[in-house]
Structure formats: C-alpha cells, structure tokens
Amino acid sequence: MIDLLNGIVALANFVLIPAIAYGSQLALGALGVTLIYGILRFSNFAHGDTMAVGTMFAVLVTWGLQGMGVSLGPFPTALLAIPFGILGAAAIVLLTDKYVYKFYRAQKAKPVILVIVSMGVMFIYNGFTRIIIGPDDHRFADGERFVISARTFRDMTGLEEGLALRTTQVITVVTAVVVVAALFWFLNKTRTGKSMRAFSDNEDLALLSGINPERVVLVTWLIVASLATVAGVLYGLDKSFKAFTYFQLLLPIFAAAIVGGLGNPLGAIAGGFVIAFSEVGITYAWKKVLVYLMPPALEPDGLVQILSTEYKFAVSFVILVIVLLFRPTGLFRGKSL
Amino acid sequence: MSGNPYQDDRGNKDASITNPHGQGTLTASGTQPNPMPGKDGPFLIGENMTGGYGKTGPDILHDCTIAVERGEIAVIVGPNGAGKSTAMKAVFGMLDLREGRVLLDGQDITQLTPQARVRHGMGFVPQTSNIFTSMTVEENLEMGAFIRTDDFRTTMAQVYELFPILREKRNQPAGELSGGQRQQVAVGRALMTQPKVLMLDEPTAGVSPIVMDELFDRIIEVARTGISILMVEQNARQALEIADKGYVLVQGANGYSGTGKDLLANPDVRRSFLGG
C-alpha cells in the first residue's frame, strides 16, 4: 500500500506536474499559432521568436523592477512585468504587420507566400532578441521557490518519495486557465470576437456584413502578442530564458496546434497537453516509479527510459506524423475558429 | 493565370501550413467612400453598364441597363452565361465598369466599394458561401447587423417572424442546416442591415420545388415592407410570375425587358427561354 502511494507520488512529482505545467505553456503558444492560422490563414513560423521578443521585454522590465527594489513578495516579480512585455511584443508585431504582412494582404497573396514571409520575420526577430539581450541563458524567477518542497512533503506524509510543487508551476497553470477562459469568452461572447470568427469562416461575407478586415487583423495580432508573451514568460519562469530555446519551442508548439486541429482553439489546448505528456512520458526514466509498483522479482534492471531527453523533439514529430497519417484534420476538427 | 506572382498557387495545398478556407476573393472596383450627386430616376439603376472582370478581362456586359423601383421586385433571367450574375455584381460594385454608372436613390454610387454600398442601404446575398457555416444562426444574424450601432433586436424578431424555422434553430450552427434553411439564414443576414435594396443571386439554387415556392412567398413579403428586390433566377417562369419587372439578358446585353406578365406572354421570350 505504501509502495503504491510512493509510486503515485513519484509519478506525480516527475511526470504529471511537470507535464501539466509544460502542457499549459505549449497550449498558450499553440493558441497563438492557431489564431493566426484561422484568421490570417498561414502558419506563423515567427511565433517562437515572438514569444522570445515578448519575454525579452518582460525580462528587461523585471530586472529594472528588481533594481528599484520592487517585489511581489512570494510571487515572481516577472508577473508585474508581463503587461510591459505584452506592450513591447504588440508594438513589434504591429510594426511588422504594417511594414511586411500588410503589403502581402493587399496583393491577396496566397497563404504559402505568407508562410515563407513569416520565416523571414522569424530570422529578424531572432537577431533582434540576441542583439538586445544576448544569446545567453537568463534566469529571472525570484520570490518563493516552492509551494511545497520535497523535504516538507516527506516530513508531512512520512512517505519515502517527495513531491515538490514549484511556485512557477502553480502560477503557470492558474494563469493558463484564466487566459484561456478569457480568450474563449472573448471569441464567443463579444462582438469583436464574433467578428473575428466570422472573418475566419468567410472573408467575403464578413466584408459584405461591414466587418473591417484591418481591424480584425489588428485585434488578432494584439491577442497573439499577449498569448505569446504570457506563454514565453511562464516558460521562462519555469525553466529559463534563452533566445535559441524559444526558437526551438516552435516545433512542439506547431505539433500541438496541428495535433489538436489547426484553427481550433480547443484543439490547441488538447494538443498542447498531448505533446507535453508524451514528451515527458517518453523521456522519463520510469524505473523510479516501477520499482514501487511491480513485485520485486519483476523489477527492471535498466532505467526504462524509452528515449533520452536529447530526443524530446523527435517525440513531437512522431506524434505529429501519426496524427497526420490517421486523422489529418487533427483530434478536433480544425480549419475555422 | 492572373500573372500575379503573389497568387501563384504552387505549394499552397499543404493544409498543415496554409489555410485557404474562406479566403477572400472579393475585388472591389470602387475607391471612394462617399457617393456623388446623381440625378432622379428609378430607385436603383445600373445604367448602360459595360465591363468585365479585372482590369484587362474581356467585356461581359454590353450597354446593359437594370433598374428597380422602391418596393418592387425586379428579376434578371436569361440563358446560361448571359451575364446575369455579372450584371448583379456590377450593380453591387464587384466588377470594373468601363462605361455606365450606378445610381441609388438619386446618388451616383459607381465609385463606391461593395462594403460602402452596404452602408448606403444595399444588401447582397451571394449565390454560394452566403452564410457563416461555423457560427450559429443567431450569430449569423448578429454579424449581419454588424454595422448597426442601435438596438437590432426588433429587426431580429422580424426576421424570425419571416422565417419561423430560424427561431427554432437559432442556437444551431448554420452549416448544419438544410439547403432551404441556409438560404433563409442568408436572406435573414442580409435583412439585418435594414437594407433599402436586397439583391439575391439565385436564391433558389439547389433547393426543392416546395421550398422554392416558400422562398418566393417570403421574398414577396419582404418586398411588401418597402424593400426593393433585385434577383437573378434560374427558374425563369416562377420568378417572372412574381416579378414587377423582368430583364432577359442575352450575351451580356438587354434582350427583352418589361413587366413580368408581359415577358411571360411574349411569344419570343416563351420560345427562346421558357421552353414554349
């Protein structure tokens, strides 16, 4: 019995909690990708770097606040900096839209051309971030590190295994839930949100109904900049901020959006968790959990780690391929918002 | 095809990176937001219209005139490829006019974009893709009323009264409705702007004969409320029966025109277009 409890605690500590936190971050990122896909009709390869840009602004403001001695007590100061990060990211994407994407919209360019354009934008953002904050790893989390530390948990329960719950993980999940709820409310209940869905569904008819396309595009970019910054800051708090890591995040985020069904916000969230759980589950050494759950005679000799962590990106790709083979529209039906 | 490299379709079919669904195709001919003073005449008239698609496309309309009076129903009929829909699109500003002009209520709207024409009281129901399929019936109607800042609930109630089935299905996605019901949503959406003129491009395409009669009845009801109706129809005989005015187009030009009854009685029209 105690063994079973120990096994469950170990599983929660090493798989469930990290995967839920990571899944929330991916879901927020995938929501941004899916919104662009649904409304602007292309896959935005610059999304990972949009996250990096927003997070960079947030990190800079965090340092400024820390320098001034501002703090949120047990919470990370970065939460105060998120709005500034969003402003920075919004300014950058709106400038990009005005000087880059708008031209192609006016030409009624085919989506595939916008995809390639977004790759160019990606490189520019990439360089921009590195010029300002550098290519190094930055940790900017402060405040209380744990809600429950492994030692406290062991002392409390008397179990052999500890369960650590980091502040950033709790903040990640709570923020993700709030942001997603707000986004769904906005898309389904407000006039502007509905006009965005209408535009996504049928551009011509939206125009004939008097919906201004440029306004829809503007609001979309604002929402995407906010989602990207929030996702980026949460990821950075949980792990660390490094421009290149954010660029790499593009892969699991795209996988999440496509697995869930591109253009479908619900799918983006589901996809985020599917990818996160498989990535963590497949690269985790299960021996620790299995030792508790299996009879001693059957205890595994090896680590029972299916793939080493260096291969975690391969996992997203494999799932992506499997879903595209068997359910090309994604788990949830994609295409429109 | 169009010679525009930005519209090269190569590699555009990969749905994991591109989303052509619902992409805009509307090309607006107009450039100005406000109408110019015109002259008195019929409520809506497309006068001596000559033009075709694009800047260089061949002329499809040749000196074609279409007019409708307040509260009347005008019907455009004619053989396939006669330019019926094109004439309607020209009136609505989706076509470059090389000659001629469009007047609405005595104002020259030739240079107005389609969306500006909507604001000036024209409602348009395209032949296909005329509803937001992923949105509920009620949301479709709400989107129709997007340009209105006043309370549109009475208009919505009127639409529901006109099409009672829509009230029943108001929380259902419009894409799940039958063909006839979709057309009702489409007409309802256009009515939400409280247009002065309602333009219908083949409203009965693809619906059963019973539903077609029903739709025509509703269209007459709409006209009785003082809204002018301009419509293109395949079912020439039924359409001319309810028409105050009919236009038979032949190769982009006015072939015959007159009241619906006259055209139905005209032996030439009967022989050529109504099957005897």
Interface residues (C-beta under 8 A of the other chain):
Chain A: Y37 G38 R41 F42 S43 Y104 Q107 K108 A109 K110 P111 V112 I113 L114 V115 R191 K194 S195 R197 A198 S200 D201 N202 E203 D204 L205 A206 L207 L208 S209 G210 I211 P213 I258 L262 G263 L324 P328 K335 S336 L337
Chain B: N4 Y6 Q7 D8 D9 R10 G11 N12 D14 A15 S16 I17 T18 N19 P20 H21 G22 Q23 G24 T25 L26 T27 P114 Q115 V118 R119 F124 P126 S129 N130 I131 F132 T133 S134 M135 E139 E142 M143 G144 F146 I147 R189 T193
